[in-house]
Amino acid sequence: MGSFDDNFEVYFNEKQIELNEVGNFYFTKDLKVGLNTFTVRHKSKTYTYRITRKVEVLKSMMPKDNIKVDGGTKVEISAVSYRDSAVTATINGKSINLSPIDSQTDDIDPNSNYTKFVGTYTVPKGIIEKEQPLGKITIYGSYMGFNESITGGSVTVNALPKPPVEKVEYYDTTNKATGEVVATMTPPANAGKSVRIATISRDFPLIRDANGRTPFLTQLPKGTINYLKSGSNSMTETGMYLESGDYTISNGKRIGKNKLNVLSVSTKSGATILKMKLDEKTPFNVEASPVVLNSSITGPHAINDFMATHVHITFDYVTEVTALPSFKNSPMFKSGYWTDVVVNNTRKFQLVLELRQAGIYSGVGCTYDDEGNLNIKFTRYVNSLSGAVIVIDPGHGKDDSGAVGVLGPGYYEREMNLQIAKRVEKKLKAKGAKVVRLKTENTNYGLHERTSLARENNADLFISIHNNSAGDPDAVGTEAFYFTPFSQPLAKTVCNRVASYWTGKIYTGTKYKDQRDIANRGAKSSRFAVTLQQDFPSILLEVGFVSNEFEHKIIKDPKHQDEFAKLIVKGIEDYFGRSTLPAKPDTATKSATATATTALPPETFSVASRNSEETTE
């Protein structure tokens, strides 16, 4: 723009400039990329202007941080680059072409001259017990003679675990009992009297007491009979409340003599099975002890730590018991003996089993076989992920979004749960575990169906992965819920590991002190449907709060999801690592001890029979 004496001609790039009505001129010229040359000629003088338009070819790239991935993983490599650029990446001596994507992303101005370029690189297969560093990713961009490069993070391929050693169940045998009667009690005085009888109609029913569902009442097997309390159609004389549909009612007579004949103790695939024959299928209760409740912790049956040393099996309406076999081949128990206890003024037989290691107990399931024998199956303990059967339940599912969260559609809780669960599945399999993940992305599961599927797959543990929601938008952190006391250590180790990411990586510095102090919400007792089963450890994990905008953004980020998944796996490893028991019990040491004593009169009955791993055969 400017003005000049119109008595003399002025040329711009050899085109004469015309003055407007007010005696000046103004026009624009688009700069092309590269060198632009402009000339102004006036009289005998020529002025030359050279303007170079430069281009920032590459603005950013991903991944910019170091990453570790499993062998065979497809790593997405992307860059924000000038439109129509030629963009490539190199890693591990390989060149990858990056192509522009059709749609814009939220972080790119649609009116700019930049777009996102994407390519994928498949990392090599993993090597057993050896990590593979592949070096850094470098991206190159070229446009109209301008060339730039950006170097991002390095990629390392995780080591593969050692293949699981095929375990030989050398103790997969049956230790038979002698059948010798070792103690008796006088039959009840009201034997033969009329009574209403409740017969349990399915295995693994949910039983409660006067205060609701409790982990201290065993899920009795189909066929078990009990007497209904006078005036009630659901409460039994032993204090159990039965759920509608789990039992039938009939009229009958009270039993008198009821012999309990111990048949064997056997070990199958690591599980200890106590087999016995009852004249009448009367109720019993299996309970690990001691369990010390702590009312200061959230939940109806909260404890500080599960460190039970014994398992007590208390039998109702049994008047005669037989000798126990040896426990030398049991990986779970090292001894057992009969005693008597008084419950609500009623004397009962009780079988006491001593755990090989305090706190190492994984639950019990009870069924009657086709021959009418009662099988009390104690779930095996597991020392490592190799060969462990783990069932993963991504909370909610196909037609159930779970919590909506502050970010809305596309980021509902079910999506976050599923994404984390898939990562957990992959990492567990890489460590040799056998993983069953419920396919909630295309299947609707009932709440109790989820744990039933875990039982069908002989689960060593079950984890339901969720994300939390609260009316308070500032609620933060991780918590894990359990029902059975023996599930508390799993809830504790997994919760501590996941919470450590919030406290150590996210809520750092003085700015987040308040959040850091409460981000580990701890292991809590609950009555969630997916935690009620008693034959394997089960927990419900809440990774974080989708009702908190900051945490929801963290939880939806794939990078953070991967870290959460790693820590869930670490928590499971911590749980299994509690056991110091060997792969098989030591049978080298034997000493002579009494195998049985003569049955005493019921008035003086005390310890009737004791057997242990040291008993001479």
TORFITOR-17550 format. One line per 2 residues: number of its first residue (from 1); their letters; for each residue x, y, z of C-alpha. Coordinates in nm, 3 decimals, decimal comma. Layout:
<drenros>
NUM	a	X:Y:Z  ... $
</drenros>
This chain:
<drenros>
1	mg	0,000:0,000:0,000  0,116:0,357:-0,054 $
3	sf	0,106:0,659:-0,285  0,323:0,827:-0,549 $
5	dd	0,333:1,115:-0,794  0,097:1,008:-1,070 $
7	nf	0,308:1,201:-1,320  0,543:0,905:-1,310 $
9	ev	0,447:0,543:-1,372  0,515:0,276:-1,108 $
11	yf	0,521:-0,097:-1,183  0,481:-0,391:-0,941 $
13	ne	0,609:-0,715:-1,093  0,591:-0,533:-1,428 $
15	kq	0,225:-0,448:-1,384  0,143:-0,081:-1,367 $
17	ie	-0,010:0,032:-1,037  -0,319:0,254:-1,061 $
19	ln	-0,404:0,509:-0,795  -0,759:0,518:-0,658 $
21	ev	-0,985:0,822:-0,623  -0,813:0,946:-0,309 $
23	gn	-0,465:0,914:-0,456  -0,325:0,594:-0,304 $
25	fy	-0,319:0,217:-0,369  -0,369:-0,106:-0,172 $
27	ft	-0,360:-0,473:-0,272  -0,260:-0,814:-0,130 $
29	kd	-0,047:-1,102:-0,258  -0,059:-1,460:-0,129 $
31	lk	0,279:-1,596:-0,034  0,360:-1,932:-0,179 $
33	vg	0,564:-2,178:0,024  0,933:-2,115:-0,035 $
35	ln	1,096:-1,811:-0,193  0,871:-1,528:-0,311 $
37	tf	1,030:-1,247:-0,523  0,864:-0,905:-0,578 $
39	tv	0,995:-0,609:-0,784  0,893:-0,243:-0,783 $
41	rh	1,012:-0,029:-1,079  1,000:0,349:-1,076 $
43	ks	1,174:0,561:-1,337  1,516:0,407:-1,378 $
45	kt	1,525:0,229:-1,039  1,415:-0,122:-0,955 $
47	yt	1,363:-0,248:-0,598  1,361:-0,625:-0,532 $
49	yr	1,204:-0,786:-0,223  1,266:-1,152:-0,138 $
51	it	1,034:-1,317:0,119  1,069:-1,685:0,212 $
53	rk	0,760:-1,851:0,350  0,869:-2,132:0,580 $
55	ve	0,651:-2,424:0,697  0,661:-2,608:1,032 $
57	vl	0,618:-2,952:0,882  0,580:-3,150:1,207 $
59	ks	0,399:-3,018:1,511  0,384:-3,325:1,738 $
61	mm	0,401:-3,705:1,753  0,284:-4,004:1,956 $
63	pk	0,405:-4,201:2,141  0,635:-3,942:2,285 $
65	dn	0,708:-4,137:2,605  0,887:-4,468:2,651 $
67	ik	0,654:-4,767:2,633  0,675:-5,139:2,707 $
69	vd	0,447:-5,374:2,516  0,389:-5,745:2,473 $
71	gg	0,526:-5,927:2,171  0,309:-5,902:1,860 $
73	tk	0,142:-5,579:1,976  0,044:-5,332:1,705 $
75	ve	0,178:-4,993:1,813  0,000:-4,692:1,664 $
77	is	0,241:-4,417:1,555  0,095:-4,077:1,473 $
79	av	0,204:-3,723:1,392  0,035:-3,388:1,340 $
81	sy	0,189:-3,264:1,015  0,131:-3,008:0,741 $
83	rd	-0,127:-3,120:0,487  0,006:-3,301:0,179 $
85	sa	0,335:-3,377:0,356  0,518:-3,704:0,311 $
87	vt	0,543:-3,856:0,661  0,736:-4,167:0,765 $
89	at	0,857:-4,320:1,088  1,149:-4,545:1,172 $
91	in	1,195:-4,792:1,456  1,417:-5,094:1,495 $
93	gk	1,553:-5,044:1,143  1,205:-5,051:0,992 $
95	si	1,037:-4,770:0,798  0,662:-4,712:0,834 $
97	nl	0,456:-4,490:0,607  0,207:-4,267:0,786 $
99	sp	-0,114:-4,175:0,605  -0,347:-3,879:0,669 $
101	id	-0,678:-3,966:0,833  -1,004:-3,850:0,682 $
103	sq	-1,157:-3,694:0,992  -1,018:-3,426:1,215 $
105	td	-0,946:-3,479:1,583  -1,034:-3,263:1,879 $
107	di	-0,679:-3,136:1,921  -0,644:-3,002:1,564 $
109	dp	-0,807:-2,682:1,439  -1,019:-2,784:1,139 $
111	ns	-0,939:-2,451:0,972  -0,564:-2,502:0,992 $
113	ny	-0,337:-2,654:0,728  -0,248:-2,944:0,959 $
115	tk	-0,386:-3,294:0,984  -0,311:-3,620:1,164 $
117	fv	-0,100:-3,890:0,999  -0,120:-4,246:1,134 $
119	gt	0,064:-4,572:1,082  0,112:-4,898:1,275 $
121	yt	0,413:-5,106:1,362  0,389:-5,467:1,482 $
123	vp	0,658:-5,538:1,736  0,849:-5,869:1,722 $
125	kg	0,742:-6,171:1,922  0,850:-6,182:2,284 $
127	ii	1,156:-6,376:2,399  1,136:-6,594:2,708 $
129	ek	1,282:-6,414:3,012  1,448:-6,145:2,799 $
131	eq	1,329:-5,792:2,719  1,391:-5,655:2,369 $
133	pl	1,478:-5,285:2,345  1,382:-5,167:1,994 $
135	gk	1,513:-4,813:2,025  1,335:-4,483:1,981 $
137	it	1,068:-4,391:1,728  1,169:-4,111:1,487 $
139	iy	0,922:-3,940:1,255  1,026:-3,761:0,936 $
141	gs	0,814:-3,506:0,751  0,879:-3,348:0,410 $
143	ym	0,687:-3,072:0,233  0,794:-2,851:-0,061 $
145	gf	1,162:-2,895:0,016  1,122:-2,844:0,391 $
147	ne	1,235:-3,146:0,593  1,194:-3,201:0,967 $
149	si	1,218:-3,486:1,216  1,097:-3,557:1,573 $
151	tg	1,224:-3,833:1,800  0,983:-3,975:2,055 $
153	gs	0,989:-4,250:2,313  1,157:-4,587:2,299 $
155	vt	0,977:-4,918:2,260  1,066:-5,228:2,461 $
157	vn	0,911:-5,572:2,409  0,824:-5,742:2,738 $
159	al	0,989:-6,070:2,819  0,778:-6,381:2,795 $
161	pk	0,739:-6,582:3,116  0,892:-6,924:3,149 $
163	pp	0,646:-7,182:3,019  0,451:-7,335:3,305 $
165	ve	0,596:-7,664:3,416  0,346:-7,943:3,384 $
167	kv	0,269:-8,027:3,745  0,251:-8,392:3,840 $
169	ey	-0,009:-8,434:4,112  0,192:-8,697:4,296 $
171	yd	-0,045:-8,669:4,590  -0,354:-8,724:4,373 $
173	tt	-0,448:-9,023:4,585  -0,711:-9,120:4,837 $
175	nk	-0,632:-9,179:5,203  -0,912:-9,407:5,323 $
177	at	-1,044:-9,406:5,676  -1,096:-9,719:5,883 $
179	ge	-1,463:-9,658:5,957  -1,402:-9,719:6,330 $
181	vv	-1,654:-9,539:6,550  -1,463:-9,313:6,786 $
183	at	-1,735:-9,114:6,963  -2,109:-9,115:7,019 $
185	mt	-2,375:-8,887:7,162  -2,717:-8,970:7,301 $
187	pp	-2,992:-8,917:7,040  -3,219:-8,620:7,109 $
189	an	-3,512:-8,675:7,345  -3,763:-8,545:7,086 $
191	ag	-3,664:-8,797:6,817  -3,968:-8,919:6,624 $
193	ks	-4,176:-8,609:6,691  -4,360:-8,443:6,399 $
195	vr	-4,185:-8,149:6,240  -4,182:-7,946:5,917 $
197	ia	-3,872:-8,018:5,713  -3,700:-7,782:5,466 $
199	ti	-3,501:-7,963:5,196  -3,250:-7,756:4,996 $
201	sr	-3,327:-7,791:4,625  -3,009:-7,657:4,458 $
203	df	-2,637:-7,651:4,518  -2,471:-7,330:4,641 $
205	pl	-2,782:-7,151:4,769  -2,741:-6,811:4,934 $
207	ir	-2,817:-6,839:5,305  -2,859:-6,558:5,557 $
209	da	-2,903:-6,507:5,928  -3,126:-6,261:6,116 $
211	ng	-2,902:-5,970:6,005  -2,886:-6,056:5,635 $
213	rt	-2,645:-6,250:5,417  -2,342:-6,368:5,609 $
215	pf	-2,015:-6,535:5,507  -2,025:-6,741:5,827 $
217	lt	-2,306:-6,974:5,712  -2,200:-7,235:5,458 $
219	ql	-2,372:-7,270:5,119  -2,517:-7,615:5,191 $
221	pk	-2,557:-7,875:4,915  -2,873:-7,986:4,743 $
223	gt	-3,053:-8,248:4,949  -2,962:-8,110:5,292 $
225	in	-3,254:-8,121:5,534  -3,327:-7,889:5,823 $
227	yl	-3,613:-7,834:6,065  -3,820:-7,519:6,026 $
229	ks	-3,870:-7,310:6,335  -4,226:-7,311:6,465 $
231	gs	-4,435:-7,040:6,300  -4,183:-6,968:6,020 $
233	ns	-4,161:-7,082:5,658  -3,799:-6,970:5,609 $
235	mt	-3,612:-6,975:5,941  -3,461:-7,305:6,055 $
237	et	-3,398:-7,422:6,408  -3,023:-7,387:6,346 $
239	gm	-3,060:-7,011:6,278  -3,048:-7,012:5,899 $
241	yl	-3,292:-6,822:5,678  -3,352:-6,994:5,344 $
243	es	-3,432:-6,800:5,026  -3,755:-6,859:4,836 $
245	gd	-3,701:-7,105:4,552  -3,398:-7,267:4,720 $
247	yt	-3,593:-7,525:4,922  -3,912:-7,727:4,953 $
249	is	-4,122:-7,789:5,265  -4,261:-8,124:5,375 $
251	ng	-4,391:-8,285:5,693  -4,178:-8,546:5,866 $
253	kr	-4,035:-8,687:6,187  -3,732:-8,575:6,384 $
255	ig	-3,440:-8,810:6,336  -3,275:-9,000:6,619 $
257	kn	-2,946:-9,177:6,551  -2,740:-9,024:6,270 $
259	kl	-2,400:-9,171:6,196  -2,129:-8,974:6,018 $
261	nv	-1,883:-9,211:5,855  -1,560:-9,048:5,731 $
263	ls	-1,462:-9,226:5,410  -1,146:-9,053:5,283 $
265	vs	-0,931:-8,746:5,242  -0,806:-8,705:4,886 $
267	tk	-0,637:-8,443:4,673  -0,743:-8,377:4,317 $
269	sg	-0,567:-8,107:4,112  -0,453:-7,939:4,433 $
271	at	-0,795:-7,933:4,600  -0,843:-8,126:4,925 $
273	il	-1,165:-8,332:4,927  -1,310:-8,469:5,248 $
275	km	-1,560:-8,745:5,169  -1,808:-8,876:5,423 $
277	kl	-2,139:-9,061:5,447  -2,427:-8,941:5,665 $
279	de	-2,726:-9,159:5,751  -2,933:-8,841:5,718 $
281	kt	-2,830:-8,537:5,514  -2,836:-8,300:5,809 $
283	pf	-2,689:-7,946:5,806  -2,335:-7,846:5,899 $
285	nv	-2,124:-7,533:5,892  -1,768:-7,478:5,768 $
287	ea	-1,586:-7,179:5,912  -1,222:-7,064:5,906 $
289	sp	-1,104:-6,942:6,245  -1,008:-6,718:6,405 $
291	vv	-1,169:-6,427:6,219  -1,172:-6,103:6,417 $
293	ln	-1,425:-5,845:6,300  -1,338:-5,475:6,310 $
295	ss	-1,637:-5,242:6,339  -1,423:-4,937:6,257 $
297	it	-1,385:-5,055:5,894  -1,664:-5,008:5,642 $
299	gp	-1,892:-5,309:5,597  -2,090:-5,567:5,794 $
301	ha	-1,809:-5,827:5,824  -1,492:-5,617:5,793 $
303	in	-1,157:-5,747:5,919  -0,803:-5,612:5,938 $
305	df	-0,633:-5,926:5,806  -0,730:-6,285:5,738 $
307	ma	-0,494:-6,504:5,939  -0,706:-6,809:6,021 $
309	th	-0,515:-7,110:6,152  -0,792:-7,372:6,154 $
311	vh	-1,112:-7,470:5,979  -1,400:-7,588:6,197 $
313	it	-1,678:-7,808:6,055  -1,968:-7,820:6,300 $
315	fd	-2,237:-8,087:6,240  -2,600:-8,062:6,349 $
317	yv	-2,802:-8,370:6,455  -2,506:-8,611:6,429 $
319	te	-2,483:-8,873:6,706  -2,188:-9,089:6,595 $
321	vt	-1,856:-9,019:6,418  -1,578:-9,238:6,283 $
323	al	-1,199:-9,210:6,277  -1,016:-8,973:6,047 $
325	ps	-0,760:-9,078:5,785  -0,411:-8,932:5,758 $
327	fk	-0,368:-8,577:5,624  -0,009:-8,634:5,511 $
329	ns	-0,100:-8,592:5,144  -0,317:-8,284:5,186 $
331	pm	-0,157:-7,964:5,055  -0,404:-7,754:5,258 $
333	fk	-0,419:-7,922:5,600  -0,157:-8,084:5,818 $
335	sg	-0,382:-8,240:6,081  -0,737:-8,297:6,193 $
337	yw	-0,925:-8,409:6,502  -1,275:-8,450:6,644 $
339	td	-1,401:-8,249:6,938  -1,733:-8,131:7,076 $
341	vv	-1,880:-7,782:7,115  -2,192:-7,638:7,273 $
343	vn	-2,396:-7,402:7,052  -2,718:-7,250:7,192 $
345	nt	-2,719:-7,510:7,470  -2,688:-7,795:7,219 $
347	rk	-2,384:-8,022:7,210  -2,251:-8,087:6,860 $
349	fq	-1,965:-8,275:6,696  -1,699:-8,052:6,543 $
351	lv	-1,417:-8,150:6,310  -1,110:-7,925:6,350 $
353	le	-0,863:-7,904:6,058  -0,528:-7,731:6,102 $
355	lr	-0,409:-7,522:5,807  -0,053:-7,574:5,689 $
357	qa	-0,001:-7,196:5,680  -0,204:-6,934:5,864 $
359	gi	-0,425:-6,734:5,628  -0,373:-6,962:5,328 $
361	ys	-0,726:-7,077:5,264  -0,928:-7,027:4,944 $
363	gv	-1,280:-7,137:5,028  -1,498:-7,445:5,028 $
365	gc	-1,774:-7,597:4,815  -2,003:-7,879:4,931 $
367	ty	-2,200:-8,126:4,717  -2,352:-8,474:4,736 $
369	dd	-2,236:-8,717:4,468  -2,444:-8,977:4,283 $
371	eg	-2,375:-9,231:4,561  -2,508:-8,996:4,827 $
373	nl	-2,164:-8,918:4,970  -2,097:-8,569:5,102 $
375	ni	-1,794:-8,412:4,934  -1,649:-8,111:5,114 $
377	kf	-1,405:-7,966:4,863  -1,148:-7,712:4,981 $
379	tr	-1,027:-7,495:4,693  -0,658:-7,532:4,616 $
381	yv	-0,409:-7,263:4,706  -0,199:-7,110:4,427 $
383	ns	0,156:-6,977:4,457  0,191:-6,795:4,125 $
385	ls	0,010:-6,680:3,813  0,146:-6,971:3,612 $
387	ga	-0,145:-7,208:3,563  -0,382:-7,009:3,784 $
389	vi	-0,744:-6,990:3,665  -0,864:-6,630:3,690 $
391	vi	-1,211:-6,510:3,591  -1,239:-6,142:3,497 $
393	dp	-1,580:-5,973:3,498  -1,593:-5,632:3,325 $
395	gh	-1,872:-5,472:3,529  -2,212:-5,405:3,367 $
397	gk	-2,232:-5,493:2,998  -2,409:-5,491:2,665 $
399	dd	-2,738:-5,329:2,769  -2,618:-5,187:3,100 $
401	sg	-2,402:-4,876:3,074  -2,322:-4,856:3,443 $
403	av	-2,242:-4,506:3,566  -2,275:-4,242:3,293 $
405	gv	-1,992:-4,031:3,428  -1,923:-3,665:3,360 $
407	lg	-1,791:-3,723:3,006  -2,114:-3,882:2,883 $
409	pg	-2,177:-4,114:2,584  -1,877:-4,306:2,458 $
411	yy	-1,717:-4,291:2,800  -1,976:-4,474:3,009 $
413	er	-1,848:-4,686:3,294  -1,900:-5,013:3,103 $
415	em	-1,654:-4,895:2,832  -1,388:-4,811:3,091 $
417	nl	-1,443:-5,143:3,272  -1,413:-5,343:2,950 $
419	qi	-1,101:-5,164:2,827  -0,919:-5,218:3,155 $
421	ak	-1,039:-5,581:3,177  -0,908:-5,661:2,829 $
423	rv	-0,567:-5,526:2,926  -0,570:-5,729:3,248 $
425	ek	-0,661:-6,040:3,049  -0,371:-5,992:2,810 $
427	kl	-0,117:-5,931:3,084  -0,232:-6,229:3,291 $
429	ka	-0,209:-6,461:2,990  0,143:-6,332:2,919 $
431	kg	0,239:-6,452:3,267  0,100:-6,800:3,215 $
433	ak	-0,243:-6,766:3,376  -0,555:-6,927:3,234 $
435	vv	-0,797:-6,637:3,197  -1,172:-6,641:3,143 $
437	rl	-1,303:-6,293:3,062  -1,679:-6,252:3,046 $
439	kt	-1,777:-6,113:2,704  -1,980:-5,821:2,833 $
441	en	-1,928:-5,630:2,507  -2,190:-5,848:2,336 $
443	tn	-2,357:-6,053:2,612  -2,587:-5,969:2,902 $
445	yg	-2,505:-6,163:3,220  -2,714:-6,187:3,534 $
447	lh	-2,528:-6,094:3,853  -2,532:-6,445:3,999 $
449	er	-2,464:-6,596:3,655  -2,123:-6,428:3,655 $
451	ts	-1,998:-6,613:3,960  -2,168:-6,937:3,849 $
453	la	-1,959:-6,920:3,531  -1,651:-6,872:3,748 $
455	re	-1,739:-7,191:3,938  -1,793:-7,383:3,613 $
457	nn	-1,438:-7,283:3,512  -1,289:-7,391:3,849 $
459	ad	-1,176:-7,038:3,923  -0,887:-6,978:4,160 $
461	lf	-1,019:-6,626:4,200  -1,276:-6,387:4,053 $
463	is	-1,243:-6,010:4,003  -1,525:-5,782:3,892 $
465	ih	-1,377:-5,458:3,752  -1,581:-5,140:3,795 $
467	nn	-1,546:-4,763:3,816  -1,716:-4,566:4,088 $
469	sa	-1,974:-4,290:4,095  -2,087:-4,066:4,378 $
471	gd	-2,310:-3,766:4,437  -2,001:-3,577:4,551 $
473	pd	-1,810:-3,468:4,235  -1,491:-3,443:4,443 $
475	av	-1,493:-3,810:4,555  -1,165:-3,975:4,450 $
477	gt	-0,968:-4,295:4,462  -0,974:-4,674:4,459 $
479	ea	-1,157:-4,923:4,679  -1,217:-5,298:4,669 $
481	fy	-1,504:-5,493:4,821  -1,511:-5,849:4,958 $
483	ft	-1,770:-6,066:5,133  -1,589:-6,377:5,255 $
485	pf	-1,304:-6,314:5,503  -1,059:-6,518:5,297 $
487	sq	-1,118:-6,276:5,004  -1,000:-5,980:5,215 $
489	pl	-0,627:-6,030:5,138  -0,703:-6,020:4,763 $
491	ak	-0,910:-5,703:4,801  -0,631:-5,547:5,006 $
493	tv	-0,340:-5,629:4,773  -0,523:-5,527:4,455 $
495	cn	-0,661:-5,208:4,609  -0,320:-5,106:4,745 $
497	rv	-0,152:-5,158:4,409  -0,411:-4,967:4,204 $
499	as	-0,436:-4,685:4,461  -0,058:-4,644:4,449 $
501	yw	-0,095:-4,513:4,093  -0,325:-4,236:4,208 $
503	tg	-0,109:-4,147:4,507  0,231:-4,189:4,342 $
505	ki	0,176:-4,083:3,980  -0,139:-3,872:3,952 $
507	yt	-0,198:-3,691:4,280  0,159:-3,570:4,330 $
509	gt	0,296:-3,247:4,474  0,142:-3,014:4,728 $
511	ky	-0,143:-2,923:4,491  -0,301:-3,267:4,533 $
513	kd	-0,219:-3,339:4,898  -0,584:-3,364:5,001 $
515	qr	-0,666:-3,611:4,723  -0,349:-3,812:4,783 $
517	di	-0,436:-3,863:5,148  -0,773:-4,026:5,066 $
519	an	-0,709:-4,189:4,725  -0,661:-4,534:4,883 $
521	rg	-1,011:-4,598:5,013  -0,914:-4,949:5,120 $
523	ak	-1,059:-5,300:5,128  -1,419:-5,299:5,252 $
525	ss	-1,670:-5,564:5,347  -1,980:-5,578:5,127 $
527	rf	-2,278:-5,782:5,015  -2,242:-5,731:4,639 $
529	av	-2,396:-6,017:4,439  -2,068:-6,099:4,264 $
531	tl	-1,877:-6,138:4,593  -2,114:-6,375:4,778 $
533	qq	-1,974:-6,712:4,669  -1,781:-6,914:4,926 $
535	df	-1,583:-7,157:4,711  -1,327:-6,913:4,568 $
537	ps	-1,194:-6,565:4,655  -1,398:-6,293:4,484 $
539	il	-1,378:-5,913:4,493  -1,534:-5,611:4,326 $
541	le	-1,275:-5,345:4,239  -1,361:-4,976:4,189 $
543	vg	-1,063:-4,829:3,998  -1,166:-4,463:4,028 $
545	fv	-1,458:-4,221:4,006  -1,621:-4,139:3,672 $
547	sn	-1,833:-3,885:3,860  -1,511:-3,687:3,914 $
549	ef	-1,418:-3,509:3,590  -1,042:-3,523:3,654 $
551	eh	-1,043:-3,894:3,737  -1,278:-3,978:3,450 $
553	ki	-1,033:-3,821:3,204  -0,752:-4,028:3,354 $
555	ik	-0,954:-4,351:3,349  -1,052:-4,312:2,982 $
557	dp	-0,691:-4,261:2,871  -0,547:-4,585:2,722 $
559	kh	-0,205:-4,506:2,868  -0,344:-4,488:3,219 $
561	qd	-0,571:-4,789:3,160  -0,261:-4,992:3,082 $
563	ef	-0,099:-4,883:3,408  -0,410:-4,972:3,606 $
565	ak	-0,413:-5,316:3,440  -0,046:-5,373:3,528 $
567	li	-0,116:-5,291:3,891  -0,422:-5,517:3,908 $
569	vk	-0,199:-5,801:3,790  0,066:-5,699:4,046 $
571	gi	-0,198:-5,708:4,317  -0,299:-6,061:4,218 $
573	ed	0,068:-6,165:4,225  0,101:-6,012:4,573 $
575	yf	-0,201:-6,215:4,684  -0,062:-6,543:4,551 $
577	gr	0,281:-6,456:4,690  0,147:-6,472:5,047 $
579	st	0,180:-6,850:5,039  0,515:-7,000:5,136 $
581	lp	0,383:-7,355:5,107  0,573:-7,593:4,878 $
583	ak	0,422:-7,735:4,564  0,363:-8,060:4,753 $
585	pd	0,353:-8,143:5,124  0,663:-8,288:5,290 $
587	ta	0,609:-8,650:5,381  0,965:-8,729:5,487 $
589	tk	0,911:-8,685:5,860  0,689:-8,936:6,034 $
591	sa	0,634:-9,011:6,400  0,401:-9,242:6,585 $
593	ta	0,094:-9,084:6,741  -0,239:-9,221:6,854 $
595	ta	-0,486:-9,265:6,571  -0,801:-9,290:6,778 $
597	tt	-0,934:-9,326:7,128  -1,225:-9,519:7,265 $
599	al	-1,552:-9,330:7,245  -1,648:-9,176:7,576 $
601	pp	-1,998:-9,125:7,719  -2,158:-8,804:7,594 $
603	et	-2,138:-8,645:7,937  -1,756:-8,663:7,932 $
605	fs	-1,691:-8,648:7,556  -1,390:-8,432:7,465 $
607	va	-1,125:-8,514:7,204  -1,220:-8,841:7,043 $
609	sr	-0,984:-8,879:6,748  -0,681:-8,697:6,620 $
611	ns	-0,493:-8,758:6,298  -0,220:-8,562:6,127 $
613	ee	0,036:-8,574:5,852  0,278:-8,746:6,093 $
615	tt	0,050:-9,041:6,173  0,213:-9,377:6,112 $
617	e	0,034:-9,573:5,844 $
</drenros>
